[in-house]
Amino acid sequence: MRAVFGLVLVVGLGLAGFAVYMVQNYIAGYQAQLAQARNAQPQVVEMPTVNVYVAKRQLKYGEPLTDEDVYQIKWPKEALPEGFFTETEKLFPNPSDPNLRRVVLRQMEVNEPVLALKVTKPGQDAGLTSRLERGQRAFAIKVDVASGVSGFLRPGDRVDVYWTGTTALDNNARREFTKLIESSIALIAVDQTTNDDDATASIARTVTVAATPAQVAALAQAQSTGRLSLSLVGARDDTIAEQIEIDQRGLLGIVETPREIQQAEVEPQVCTIRTRRGAEVVAIPIPCSN
């Protein structure tokens, strides 16, 4: 009995030793595979980053830049592009003042850094497109020293536009008159200048106004059929001129008499004589004696 017990004990110890040996081999193999996998992975180096402003959406030329169009992301400090913005105060000196806004000079895509060379300086224009409101178009009007208010027009001024031309009446007479066609329309450029800081007077050949498509059509028709003259509106004048139309009679105070009005309304008489040509009677028109 003791011999059997001793044999079982020896076999149990052998099995236990074998199990320990197998477990050690398994753990050693696992550790070797883990070390090999770690060596195969690239080493991740943490680089210092900086918060940089980038475009939140696609920004096009001429658009004003607002704080809703940008946001900040982390950018590697060693790979920063030139002219980046990290501080809100530098990108938007005074967000509540529209005169200090920046304007996009070059198109920017989503998540593209906002750089100094792609936006204007605070308060600087990008050109005519930045001065046009939604639904407006730019239209050029030819002027000279007389029709252009002696060269005292500047971008940002407002003018009334008068048309002088001739029209035909029903009685084949011609009537020349002057009419106000646009009131208090804004100037956005004088010749090729959009800077409104220059206070010196210069004789311009063209001025550019901001107008709706309907106003552009009216101005184009008026410019091709008559003469346009501009009248400068005061800086503090917020009135809208009424319909104004005057001709030579109204200018000189000549009042048409009822007889003249009646003669103008009466259709011209046509006098005829009848003559017989064979079996046919022919009516021949002749001047009336009265």
C-alpha positions in Angstrom: 0.0 0.0 0.0 2.8 2.3 0.8 4.5 1.4 -2.4 1.4 2.4 -4.4 1.1 5.7 -2.5 4.7 6.5 -3.1 4.3 5.7 -6.8 1.3 8.0 -7.1 3.2 10.8 -5.3 6.1 10.5 -7.7 3.9 10.5 -10.7 2.0 13.6 -9.4 5.2 15.5 -8.8 6.4 14.6 -12.3 3.2 15.9 -13.8 3.3 19.1 -11.8 6.9 19.7 -12.8 6.0 19.1 -16.4 3.1 21.5 -16.2 5.3 24.2 -14.6 7.8 23.6 -17.4 5.1 24.1 -20.1 3.7 27.2 -18.5 7.2 28.7 -18.3 7.8 28.0 -22.0 4.4 29.5 -22.9 5.1 32.7 -20.9 8.6 33.0 -22.3 7.3 32.7 -25.9 4.5 35.2 -25.2 7.0 37.7 -23.8 9.3 37.2 -26.8 6.4 37.8 -29.2 5.3 40.9 -27.2 8.8 42.3 -27.3 9.1 41.7 -31.0 5.8 43.5 -31.7 6.9 46.4 -29.6 10.1 46.7 -31.5 8.2 46.6 -34.8 6.0 49.5 -33.9 7.3 53.0 -34.9 8.3 55.1 -32.0 5.8 58.0 -31.4 7.5 61.3 -30.6 5.4 63.9 -29.0 6.0 67.3 -30.7 5.1 70.7 -29.2 2.0 72.2 -30.9 0.4 75.6 -31.2 -3.3 76.6 -31.6 -3.6 78.1 -35.1 -6.7 79.7 -36.7 -8.0 77.8 -39.8 -11.0 78.2 -42.1 -14.2 76.5 -40.9 -15.7 76.7 -44.4 -14.6 77.6 -47.9 -13.8 81.3 -48.0 -13.9 83.1 -51.3 -12.3 86.4 -52.5 -14.0 89.5 -51.3 -15.8 87.9 -48.4 -15.5 89.7 -45.0 -13.8 87.5 -42.4 -15.7 87.0 -39.2 -15.1 84.9 -36.0 -17.8 82.5 -37.2 -15.7 81.6 -40.3 -12.6 80.3 -38.3 -11.7 78.1 -35.4 -8.5 76.9 -33.8 -6.7 73.6 -34.1 -3.4 72.2 -32.8 -0.6 72.6 -35.4 3.0 71.3 -35.0 5.2 74.1 -33.8 8.1 73.2 -36.1 5.9 73.2 -39.2 4.1 76.5 -38.8 3.5 78.4 -42.0 4.6 82.0 -42.3 2.0 84.6 -41.3 -0.2 82.4 -39.2 -2.6 83.7 -36.5 -2.7 82.3 -33.0 -4.2 85.3 -31.1 -7.8 86.5 -31.5 -6.8 90.1 -30.8 -4.5 90.1 -33.8 -6.9 88.5 -36.2 -9.9 90.5 -35.0 -8.7 93.7 -33.4 -12.3 94.9 -32.8 -15.0 92.4 -34.0 -17.8 94.9 -33.2 -16.4 97.6 -35.5 -17.2 96.7 -39.2 -14.7 99.3 -40.3 -11.9 97.2 -38.9 -12.9 93.9 -40.5 -10.5 91.9 -42.7 -11.5 90.8 -46.2 -10.4 87.5 -47.9 -7.8 88.1 -50.7 -7.3 84.5 -51.8 -9.7 81.5 -51.7 -9.2 79.2 -48.6 -10.4 75.7 -48.2 -11.7 74.0 -45.1 -9.1 73.6 -42.4 -6.6 75.7 -44.3 -4.6 78.1 -42.0 -5.6 81.7 -42.2 -2.4 83.6 -43.3 -1.6 87.3 -43.4 -1.1 87.2 -47.1 -4.5 85.7 -47.7 -6.5 88.5 -45.9 -6.3 92.2 -45.9 -5.2 94.4 -43.0 -8.0 95.5 -40.6 -10.2 98.0 -42.3 -8.6 97.5 -45.8 -10.8 96.8 -48.8 -10.2 93.9 -51.2 -11.7 95.8 -54.2 -15.1 96.5 -55.6 -16.6 93.2 -54.8 -16.2 93.8 -51.0 -18.2 97.1 -51.4 -21.1 95.5 -53.1 -24.0 94.4 -50.9 -26.1 91.3 -51.7 -28.2 91.9 -54.8 -26.1 94.9 -56.0 -24.1 95.3 -59.2 -21.3 97.7 -60.2 -22.1 100.1 -63.1 -19.7 102.7 -64.6 -21.0 106.1 -65.6 -19.1 108.4 -68.0 -18.5 111.9 -66.5 -16.6 115.1 -67.3 -15.7 118.2 -65.3 -19.3 119.5 -65.5 -21.3 116.3 -65.0 -18.8 115.0 -62.4 -19.2 117.9 -59.9 -15.9 119.4 -60.9 -13.9 116.4 -59.7 -15.1 116.5 -56.0 -16.6 113.1 -56.1 -15.1 110.4 -53.9 -15.8 106.7 -53.2 -18.5 106.5 -50.5 -20.4 109.6 -51.6 -24.0 109.5 -52.7 -25.3 111.3 -55.8 -28.5 112.0 -57.7 -28.5 111.0 -61.4 -30.3 113.3 -63.9 -31.0 112.4 -67.5 -31.3 115.1 -70.2 -32.6 114.0 -73.6 -35.2 114.5 -76.4 -38.3 112.5 -76.9 -40.9 112.6 -79.8 -44.5 113.7 -79.1 -47.6 112.4 -80.8 -47.7 115.4 -83.2 -44.2 114.6 -84.4 -42.8 117.4 -82.4 -39.6 117.0 -80.3 -39.5 117.8 -76.6 -36.2 118.1 -74.7 -36.3 117.8 -70.9 -34.3 116.8 -67.8 -35.5 114.1 -65.3 -34.3 112.7 -62.1 -33.9 108.9 -62.7 -32.0 107.8 -59.6 -31.8 109.3 -56.1 -29.0 109.0 -53.5 -27.1 106.2 -55.3 -23.8 105.2 -53.7 -20.4 105.7 -55.4 -18.0 102.8 -54.9 -15.1 103.9 -57.2 -13.9 107.0 -59.0 -11.9 106.0 -62.1 -9.8 103.1 -60.7 -9.7 104.4 -57.2 -11.7 102.8 -54.3 -9.9 104.6 -51.5 -12.1 107.2 -49.8 -9.4 108.7 -47.7 -8.0 110.9 -50.5 -9.7 114.3 -50.1 -8.0 115.9 -53.2 -10.2 116.8 -56.1 -9.4 115.2 -59.5 -11.2 115.2 -62.8 -12.6 111.7 -63.4 -13.6 110.1 -66.6 -15.8 107.5 -65.0 -17.5 106.8 -61.7 -18.8 103.4 -60.6 -22.0 103.1 -58.6 -23.6 100.2 -56.7 -27.0 99.5 -58.1 -29.7 96.8 -58.4 -30.0 95.1 -61.7 -33.2 97.1 -62.5 -31.3 100.4 -61.8 -28.4 99.2 -64.0 -30.8 98.6 -66.9 -32.3 102.1 -66.4 -28.9 103.8 -66.2 -27.6 101.9 -69.3 -30.7 102.9 -71.3 -30.4 106.5 -70.1 -26.6 106.7 -70.8 -27.1 105.5 -74.4 -30.0 107.8 -75.2 -29.1 111.1 -73.5 -26.7 112.9 -71.2 -26.2 112.0 -67.5 -25.4 114.5 -64.9 -24.5 113.9 -61.2 -25.6 116.0 -58.2 -23.7 115.4 -55.0 -25.8 114.6 -51.9 -24.8 115.9 -48.5 -23.2 113.6 -46.0 -26.0 114.2 -43.4 -28.9 114.3 -45.9 -31.1 111.3 -45.5 -34.0 112.6 -47.6 -35.2 110.9 -50.8 -35.8 113.2 -53.7 -39.2 113.1 -55.3 -39.9 112.7 -59.0 -38.5 115.7 -60.8 -39.0 116.5 -64.5 -38.5 119.9 -66.2 -38.4 121.1 -69.8 -37.7 124.5 -71.4 -41.3 125.8 -70.9 -41.2 124.9 -67.2 -37.7 126.4 -66.8 -38.8 129.7 -68.3 -42.2 129.7 -66.7 -44.1 129.6 -70.0 -47.7 128.3 -69.5 -49.5 126.8 -72.4 -52.8 128.5 -73.3 -56.0 126.5 -73.8 -55.8 127.4 -77.5 -52.3 125.9 -77.8 -53.3 122.8 -76.0 -56.4 122.4 -78.2 -54.4 122.9 -81.4 -51.9 120.4 -80.2 -54.7 117.9 -79.5 -56.6 118.5 -82.8 -55.5 116.1 -85.5 -54.3 117.8 -88.8 -57.0 118.2 -91.4 -56.7 116.6 -94.9 -58.4 118.4 -97.8 -59.1 116.6 -101.1 -60.6 117.3 -104.5 -62.4 114.7 -106.6 -61.8 114.3 -110.2 -63.2 111.8 -112.7 -61.0 109.6 -114.7 -63.2 107.8 -117.1 -65.7 105.8 -115.0 -63.6 106.2 -111.8 -63.7 109.0 -109.3 -60.3 109.7 -107.7 -59.7 111.8 -104.5 -56.5 113.8 -104.7 -55.2 115.4 -101.3 -54.4 119.1 -101.5 -53.3 121.7 -98.9 -56.1 123.1 -96.9 -56.7 126.9 -97.3 -57.6 127.4 -93.6 
